[in-house]
Amino acid sequence: MKKTKIILGLAILLISSLVTAQNELNRYLELAAENNSGLKAKFSDYMAALEVAPQVKGLPDPQVAFAYFIMPVETRVGPQNAKISASQMFPWFGTLKAKENIAVQSAKAKYEQFEEAKSKLFNEVRSNYFNIYFNKRAIQITRENIDILSTFKKLANIKFESGLVSAVDEYRIEMEIGDLENQLYLLIDTQNTLELIFKNLINVDDIIIATPETLWEDDFELKKEEVLDSIRNNNHQLLSLSLQQEALLFRKELAEKQGAPNLSIGLDYIFVGKDNNKFTGTDAFIFPKIGITIPLYRKKYKAMVNEVIYLQESKEYQKSDKENLLENIFENVWQDYMDADRRIVLYKKQLELASKAITLIETEYTTGNQNFEEILRMERRLLTYSLKLEKSRSDKQAAISFINYLTGN
């Protein structure tokens, strides 16, 4: 009963530790979203795109002109000295709305590009976090193996002093420890590089990167076909291309409307001076003044429409190509995910067997019935399986992270 309570308590502590670690990772993602310069640049691009619609949906600025007659024009009511003209151009019906729709859809496409950048950044943060976890565990496991070999070294020294073995066993273990220490220094240097990259991603210098003692082994919730459907419907790159296609529909509408005439309405105000008989002149209005643009050169308007048609075909091909590319990438990542899941099961079993074997070998060596070479061989396997298990855990979560990125999560 007491043993059951201890196991239950350890399980609760492990679950609590994993939840805390996942919360820490979420905090790092929040910091990246708030501080990453590249992501801020993408968001500024989106905000700039939002400001285009108010610019294009407004009427053209009115035109005001002033003319002064150097030689006054004599009229019945007096000489015309100056004239002020004002006019307003009105594009063909629906032209401004089409321009606004183009700007709105383009802004939405920019937003999907921002979301794509955010998803990509989050995947990079998670991937680097898992690399940091693995490297930390590799450092810890290597140190533990150095300690184990140091214990064997003491044991070999005792047997050597007792005349039971030669000094070769001690030399071999010193060589093995030297190799592990060199590997340890490399891992420590790698850790510094990984943490620097991680801090640059979240754009925070003064932070301690906390990782769990054992990485969680969450499985992916969706089935393979469900993931593919999610990619086709939710991937931000595909959504951006779809919105660009919608913008091209409105651009085609705009090109067709630009081949229609534009209207202008205005008025003239003429200043009339005194005539030769000193009679006071009378200012006169001329209203209304109506103008129209005549789109005679039809080839350029036809070319505008054809240009959009080719762009629509190009965008459709781009989207199809992107779907195929994403599907190929997903197949490879899904294979990595399944492989990592299988490796976790394998190396857990192998590690358990190696631990039992090394315990037996140590006992047999103590009693003088085991060759020291077998101890070193099994110790290397123990180290290899320990590292491969942690790498499998890291690879599995990295694969899940990348799949989430592909699905737009």
C-alpha positions as CSV (number, residue, x, y, z in Angstrom):
1,M,0.0,0.0,0.0
2,K,2.8,2.4,0.9
3,K,4.6,1.6,-2.3
4,T,1.5,2.3,-4.3
5,K,1.1,5.7,-2.6
6,I,4.8,6.5,-3.4
7,I,4.3,5.6,-7.1
8,L,1.1,7.6,-7.3
9,G,2.8,10.6,-5.7
10,L,5.7,10.4,-8.2
11,A,3.2,10.2,-11.1
12,I,1.4,13.3,-9.8
13,L,4.7,15.2,-9.5
14,L,5.7,14.1,-13.0
15,I,2.4,15.3,-14.5
16,S,2.7,18.6,-12.6
17,S,6.2,19.1,-13.9
18,L,5.2,18.5,-17.5
19,V,2.3,20.9,-17.2
20,T,4.6,23.5,-15.7
21,A,7.1,23.0,-18.6
22,Q,4.4,23.3,-21.2
23,N,3.2,26.6,-19.6
24,E,6.8,27.8,-19.7
25,L,7.0,27.0,-23.4
26,N,3.7,28.9,-23.9
27,R,5.3,31.9,-22.1
28,Y,8.3,31.8,-24.5
29,L,5.8,31.8,-27.4
30,E,4.1,34.9,-26.0
31,L,7.4,36.6,-25.6
32,A,8.3,35.8,-29.2
33,A,5.0,37.1,-30.5
34,E,5.5,40.4,-28.5
35,N,9.2,41.0,-29.2
36,N,10.3,39.3,-32.4
37,S,11.4,42.0,-34.9
38,G,10.6,40.0,-38.0
39,L,7.1,39.4,-36.8
40,K,6.6,43.0,-36.0
41,A,7.7,43.9,-39.5
42,K,5.1,41.6,-41.0
43,F,2.4,43.1,-38.7
44,S,3.4,46.6,-39.8
45,D,3.1,45.5,-43.5
46,Y,-0.4,44.4,-42.7
47,M,-1.3,47.7,-40.9
48,A,0.1,49.6,-43.9
49,A,-2.1,47.5,-46.3
50,L,-5.2,48.5,-44.2
51,E,-4.5,52.1,-45.0
52,V,-4.8,51.6,-48.8
53,A,-8.6,51.1,-48.9
54,P,-9.4,54.6,-47.6
55,Q,-7.1,56.0,-50.2
56,V,-8.5,54.3,-53.2
57,K,-12.2,54.5,-52.4
58,G,-12.3,58.3,-52.4
59,L,-13.1,60.5,-55.3
60,P,-10.2,62.2,-57.2
61,D,-9.4,65.6,-55.8
62,P,-11.4,68.4,-57.3
63,Q,-9.6,70.7,-59.7
64,V,-9.6,74.5,-59.3
65,A,-8.0,76.8,-61.9
66,F,-7.6,80.5,-62.1
67,A,-7.0,82.4,-65.3
68,Y,-6.1,86.1,-65.7
69,F,-6.7,87.7,-69.1
70,I,-3.7,89.8,-70.0
71,M,-5.8,91.3,-72.8
72,P,-9.4,91.6,-71.4
73,V,-12.1,90.0,-73.5
74,E,-14.6,92.7,-74.3
75,T,-18.2,91.7,-74.0
76,R,-21.6,93.4,-74.0
77,V,-21.6,93.7,-70.3
78,G,-18.0,94.7,-69.9
79,P,-14.5,93.3,-70.2
80,Q,-13.7,89.8,-68.8
81,N,-10.6,90.2,-66.6
82,A,-10.3,86.8,-64.9
83,K,-11.9,83.4,-64.5
84,I,-12.1,80.8,-61.7
85,S,-13.0,77.2,-62.7
86,A,-13.8,74.2,-60.4
87,S,-14.5,70.7,-61.6
88,Q,-15.0,67.2,-60.1
89,M,-14.2,64.0,-61.9
90,F,-16.5,61.0,-61.3
91,P,-15.2,57.5,-62.3
92,W,-17.6,55.1,-63.9
93,F,-20.1,53.5,-61.6
94,G,-18.5,50.8,-59.4
95,T,-14.9,51.7,-60.2
96,L,-14.1,53.0,-56.7
97,K,-15.8,50.0,-55.1
98,A,-13.7,47.7,-57.2
99,K,-10.6,49.5,-56.1
100,E,-11.7,49.3,-52.4
101,N,-12.4,45.5,-52.8
102,I,-8.9,45.0,-54.3
103,A,-7.3,46.8,-51.3
104,V,-9.4,44.9,-48.7
105,Q,-8.6,41.5,-50.2
106,S,-4.9,42.4,-50.5
107,A,-4.9,43.5,-46.8
108,K,-6.4,40.2,-45.8
109,A,-3.7,38.4,-47.8
110,K,-1.1,40.4,-45.9
111,Y,-2.7,39.3,-42.7
112,E,-2.5,35.7,-43.7
113,Q,1.2,36.3,-44.4
114,F,1.6,37.7,-40.9
115,E,-0.1,34.7,-39.5
116,E,2.2,32.5,-41.6
117,A,5.2,34.3,-40.2
118,K,3.8,33.9,-36.6
119,S,3.2,30.1,-37.1
120,K,6.7,29.8,-38.6
121,L,8.2,31.7,-35.7
122,F,6.4,29.6,-33.1
123,N,7.6,26.4,-34.8
124,E,11.2,27.7,-34.7
125,V,10.8,28.6,-31.0
126,R,9.4,25.2,-30.2
127,S,12.0,23.3,-32.3
128,N,14.9,25.2,-30.7
129,Y,13.3,24.6,-27.2
130,F,13.3,20.8,-27.9
131,N,16.9,21.0,-29.1
132,I,17.9,22.8,-25.9
133,Y,16.1,20.1,-23.9
134,F,17.9,17.3,-25.7
135,N,21.3,19.0,-25.4
136,K,20.7,19.6,-21.6
137,R,19.8,16.0,-21.1
138,A,22.8,14.9,-23.2
139,I,25.0,16.9,-20.9
140,Q,23.3,15.4,-17.8
141,I,23.5,11.8,-19.2
142,T,27.2,12.3,-20.2
143,R,28.1,13.5,-16.8
144,E,26.2,10.6,-15.2
145,N,28.2,8.2,-17.4
146,I,31.5,9.8,-16.4
147,D,30.5,9.3,-12.8
148,I,29.7,5.6,-13.5
149,L,33.0,5.1,-15.2
150,S,34.8,6.8,-12.4
151,T,33.2,4.3,-10.0
152,F,34.4,1.5,-12.3
153,K,37.9,3.1,-12.3
154,K,38.0,2.9,-8.6
155,L,36.9,-0.7,-8.7
156,A,39.5,-1.5,-11.4
157,N,42.2,0.2,-9.2
158,I,41.3,-1.9,-6.2
159,K,41.5,-5.1,-8.3
160,F,44.8,-4.0,-9.7
161,E,46.3,-3.3,-6.3
162,S,45.0,-6.8,-5.3
163,G,46.8,-8.3,-8.3
164,L,43.6,-9.6,-9.8
165,V,43.9,-7.6,-13.1
166,S,46.5,-5.7,-15.0
167,A,46.7,-1.9,-15.3
168,V,45.2,-2.1,-18.8
169,D,41.7,-2.0,-17.4
170,E,42.4,1.3,-15.6
171,Y,44.0,2.7,-18.8
172,R,41.0,1.8,-20.9
173,I,38.6,3.4,-18.5
174,E,40.7,6.6,-18.4
175,M,40.6,6.7,-22.2
176,E,36.8,6.3,-22.2
177,I,36.4,9.1,-19.6
178,G,38.7,11.3,-21.7
179,D,36.5,10.8,-24.8
180,L,33.3,11.5,-22.7
181,E,34.8,14.7,-21.2
182,N,35.7,15.9,-24.7
183,Q,32.1,15.2,-25.8
184,L,30.8,17.0,-22.7
185,Y,32.8,20.2,-23.6
186,L,31.3,20.1,-27.1
187,L,27.8,19.7,-25.7
188,I,28.3,22.7,-23.3
189,D,29.5,24.9,-26.2
190,T,26.5,23.8,-28.3
191,Q,24.2,24.6,-25.4
192,N,25.5,28.2,-25.3
193,T,24.9,28.5,-29.0
194,L,21.4,27.1,-28.8
195,E,20.4,29.3,-26.0
196,L,21.7,32.4,-27.8
197,I,19.6,31.5,-30.9
198,F,16.6,30.9,-28.7
199,K,17.0,34.3,-26.9
200,N,17.3,36.0,-30.3
201,L,14.1,34.4,-31.5
202,I,12.1,35.7,-28.5
203,N,14.3,38.9,-28.4
204,V,15.0,38.7,-24.7
205,D,18.5,38.6,-23.4
206,D,18.1,38.3,-19.6
207,I,16.2,35.0,-19.3
208,I,16.8,31.5,-17.9
209,I,15.5,28.9,-20.3
210,A,13.7,26.3,-18.2
211,T,13.2,22.8,-19.6
212,P,11.6,19.7,-17.9
213,E,13.5,16.8,-16.5
214,T,11.7,14.5,-19.0
215,L,10.0,15.8,-22.1
216,W,6.3,15.1,-22.5
217,E,5.3,12.5,-25.1
218,D,2.0,13.9,-26.3
219,D,0.5,12.2,-29.4
220,F,-1.0,14.1,-32.3
221,E,-4.8,14.3,-31.9
222,L,-5.9,14.1,-35.6
223,K,-5.6,11.2,-38.0
224,K,-3.5,11.5,-41.1
225,E,-6.3,12.3,-43.6
226,E,-7.8,14.8,-41.1
227,V,-4.4,16.6,-41.0
228,L,-4.3,16.8,-44.8
229,D,-7.7,18.3,-44.9
230,S,-6.7,20.8,-42.2
231,I,-3.6,21.8,-44.3
232,R,-5.7,22.4,-47.4
233,N,-8.3,24.5,-45.5
234,N,-6.2,26.3,-42.9
235,N,-2.6,26.6,-44.1
236,H,-1.8,30.4,-44.1
237,Q,0.2,30.2,-47.3
238,L,-2.8,28.7,-49.2
239,L,-5.3,31.1,-47.5
240,S,-3.1,34.0,-48.7
241,L,-3.1,32.7,-52.2
242,S,-6.9,32.3,-52.2
243,L,-7.3,35.9,-51.0
244,Q,-4.9,37.1,-53.7
245,Q,-7.1,35.2,-56.2
246,E,-10.2,37.1,-54.9
247,A,-8.3,40.4,-55.3
248,L,-7.6,39.5,-58.9
249,L,-11.3,39.0,-59.5
250,F,-12.0,42.6,-58.4
251,R,-8.9,43.7,-60.4
252,K,-10.4,42.2,-63.5
253,E,-13.7,44.0,-62.8
254,L,-11.7,47.2,-62.4
255,A,-9.9,46.7,-65.7
256,E,-13.2,46.3,-67.4
257,K,-14.7,49.4,-65.8
258,Q,-11.6,51.5,-66.7
259,G,-12.6,51.1,-70.3
260,A,-15.8,53.0,-69.6
261,P,-16.0,56.8,-69.8
262,N,-15.5,59.1,-66.7
263,L,-17.7,62.0,-66.1
264,S,-16.8,65.5,-64.8
265,I,-19.0,68.3,-63.5
266,G,-17.8,71.8,-62.9
267,L,-18.6,75.5,-63.0
268,D,-16.8,78.7,-64.1
269,Y,-16.9,82.1,-62.4
270,I,-16.0,85.1,-64.6
271,F,-15.0,88.5,-63.3
272,V,-16.3,91.3,-65.5
273,G,-14.9,94.8,-65.2
274,K,-16.2,98.2,-66.1
275,D,-16.7,99.1,-69.7
276,N,-15.4,102.3,-71.5
277,N,-18.5,104.2,-70.5
278,K,-17.6,103.6,-66.8
279,F,-20.6,101.4,-66.3
280,T,-20.1,98.8,-63.5
281,G,-19.6,95.3,-65.0
282,T,-21.6,92.3,-63.9
283,D,-19.9,89.0,-62.8
284,A,-21.5,86.0,-64.5
285,F,-21.8,82.3,-63.6
286,I,-21.6,79.6,-66.3
287,F,-23.2,76.4,-64.9
288,P,-23.2,73.5,-65.3
289,K,-20.1,72.4,-67.1
290,I,-20.1,68.7,-68.0
291,G,-17.2,66.7,-69.4
292,I,-16.6,63.1,-70.4
293,T,-13.5,61.1,-71.1
294,I,-13.7,59.0,-74.3
295,P,-11.8,55.7,-74.0
296,L,-10.9,55.5,-77.7
297,Y,-7.7,53.4,-77.4
298,R,-9.3,50.0,-76.7
299,K,-6.2,47.9,-77.0
300,K,-4.8,49.1,-73.7
301,Y,-8.0,48.3,-71.9
302,K,-8.2,44.9,-73.5
303,A,-4.6,44.3,-72.5
304,M,-5.4,45.2,-68.9
305,V,-8.1,42.5,-68.8
306,N,-5.9,39.9,-70.5
307,E,-3.1,40.7,-68.0
308,V,-5.4,39.9,-65.1
309,I,-6.6,36.7,-66.8
310,Y,-3.0,35.5,-67.1
311,L,-2.3,36.5,-63.5
312,Q,-5.3,34.5,-62.4
313,E,-4.0,31.4,-64.2
314,S,-0.6,31.9,-62.6
315,K,-2.0,32.2,-59.1
316,E,-4.1,29.0,-59.7
317,Y,-1.0,27.2,-60.7
318,Q,0.9,28.6,-57.7
319,K,-1.8,27.4,-55.4
320,S,-1.9,23.9,-56.9
321,D,1.9,23.7,-56.7
322,K,1.9,24.9,-53.1
323,E,-0.7,22.3,-52.2
324,N,1.4,19.5,-53.7
325,L,4.6,20.8,-52.0
326,L,2.9,21.0,-48.6
327,E,1.5,17.5,-49.0
328,N,5.0,16.2,-49.8
329,I,6.4,18.0,-46.8
330,F,3.7,16.6,-44.6
331,E,4.3,13.0,-45.7
332,N,7.9,13.3,-44.7
333,V,7.1,15.0,-41.4
334,W,4.4,12.4,-40.6
335,Q,6.9,9.7,-41.3
336,D,9.4,11.4,-38.9
337,Y,6.6,11.5,-36.3
338,M,5.7,7.8,-36.6
339,D,9.4,6.9,-36.6
340,A,10.1,8.9,-33.5
341,D,7.1,7.3,-31.7
342,R,8.4,3.8,-32.5
343,R,11.9,4.7,-31.4
344,I,10.7,5.9,-28.0
345,V,9.1,2.5,-27.4
346,L,12.2,0.7,-28.7
347,Y,14.8,2.7,-26.7
348,K,12.8,2.5,-23.5
349,K,13.0,-1.3,-23.8
350,Q,16.6,-1.3,-24.9
351,L,17.6,1.0,-22.0
352,E,15.9,-1.1,-19.5
353,L,17.6,-4.2,-20.7
354,A,21.0,-2.4,-20.9
355,S,20.6,-1.2,-17.3
356,K,19.9,-4.8,-16.1
357,A,22.8,-6.1,-18.1
358,I,25.3,-3.6,-16.7
359,T,24.2,-4.4,-13.2
360,L,24.9,-8.1,-13.7
361,I,28.2,-7.3,-15.5
362,E,29.4,-5.1,-12.6
363,T,28.6,-7.9,-10.1
364,E,30.4,-10.5,-12.3
365,Y,33.4,-8.2,-12.7
366,T,33.6,-7.7,-8.9
367,T,33.8,-11.4,-8.4
368,G,36.4,-11.7,-11.2
369,N,34.3,-13.6,-13.7
370,Q,33.8,-10.9,-16.4
371,N,36.1,-9.3,-18.9
372,F,36.4,-5.5,-18.5
373,E,36.0,-5.0,-22.2
374,E,32.4,-6.1,-21.9
375,I,31.8,-3.5,-19.2
376,L,32.9,-0.7,-21.4
377,R,30.9,-2.1,-24.4
378,M,27.7,-2.2,-22.4
379,E,28.4,1.2,-20.8
380,R,28.6,2.7,-24.3
381,R,25.3,1.0,-25.2
382,L,23.7,2.4,-22.1
383,L,24.9,5.9,-23.0
384,T,23.8,5.5,-26.6
385,Y,20.3,4.3,-25.7
386,S,19.9,7.0,-23.2
387,L,20.8,9.7,-25.7
388,K,18.7,8.1,-28.5
389,L,15.6,7.9,-26.2
390,E,15.9,11.7,-25.4
391,K,16.5,12.5,-29.1
392,S,13.4,10.4,-30.0
393,R,11.3,12.4,-27.5
394,S,12.6,15.7,-28.9
395,D,12.1,14.6,-32.6
396,K,8.5,13.5,-31.9
397,Q,7.5,16.8,-30.4
398,A,9.4,18.7,-33.1
399,A,7.4,16.8,-35.7
400,I,4.1,17.6,-34.0
401,S,5.2,21.2,-33.9
402,F,5.9,21.3,-37.6
403,I,2.6,19.5,-38.4
404,N,0.8,22.2,-36.3
405,Y,2.7,24.8,-38.3
406,L,1.5,23.3,-41.6
407,T,-2.1,23.2,-40.4
408,G,-1.9,26.9,-39.4
409,N,-2.2,26.3,-35.7
